[in-house]
């Protein structure tokens, strides 16, 4: 079973990115040297389960695209979770990450339905007259 980052790397490679570019996208390598990234990406491609995942994804381009989109979505959600939990981030960054996570899971959706009924003025006048008549007859 691949880790989410390995799966993201496999999806990026299968979609045509170089090993280095795929590794940079899948893993947080802000402070790593370019040579280190190349070595790590090459090592990762030698892992049998990663190589098999890349081969399987390349076998069917349509499936590779679909898997890449799923992996990319999962990667984004993983990154947002990471940003939200990182206490070194400013509170505004953490709150924004939580907001985006909430929106992606439909937490803030409100189901408001407005029913618009088109009626002619005579029907409205008749209904108002009946309501007023019932109000005055009760009093």
PyMOL commands that set and color helices and strands:
alter all, ss='L'
color gray80, all
select helices_A, chain A and resi 4-14+19-26+34-46+48-59+61-85+91-104+121-138
alter helices_A, ss='H'
color red, helices_A
deselect
rebuild
show_as cartoon
